[in-house]
Amino acid sequence: MNSCSLVDNDLAIKISSYGLPSELIAVLSAKGLSPAALQVAIFVVRNRLRRSRQLNERDRAVKSFEQLSSHLTILEPTPGEIELAAAYEAKAQALNLQLDTGESQLLAVLLSRSAALFLTRDKRAIVAIEEIIGDQFEHPKIGCLEQGNPVAASGRQKLIAVRQGG
């Protein structure tokens, strides 16, 4: 499992919206990693892309997601991981932090299966994760495609910045 990079739904939507699945796969492959996602992500992401009113080219985004999903290792959380995720969500709520169900489940998978990387586009999730797990675990690797103004930088430029560590 330590060669998998966990991809959350918001990141899959962003990558697909910008038509960048090949670039993501290339970046991960160069690091010896392969993308992985929760099984439910296949249905959730596809439906959100199809129904989006913000996308001008929904069909292209759905095709991009199909390309990405053909490379995904599909994961199903174990009952123990689901319990752990629920505990993370409860702690986030108690601390008034935002951590959604998919993010908490991916965090549980990251820590219990020793996945190599958890990729998100949600900075608030990273803040929540840092507060929730603190020093409890050996430095899990979490990456973020920054939420920014798409006019200021194209998705390709943002992905290149991640590749270069910027």
PyMOL commands that set and color helices and strands:
alter all, ss='L'
color gray80, all
select helices_A, chain A and resi 9-17+21-30+39-51+58-69+79-94+101-113+123-133+155-163
alter helices_A, ss='H'
color red, helices_A
select strands_A, chain A and resi 4-7+34-38+73-75+117-120+142-144
alter strands_A, ss='S'
color yellow, strands_A
deselect
rebuild
show_as cartoon
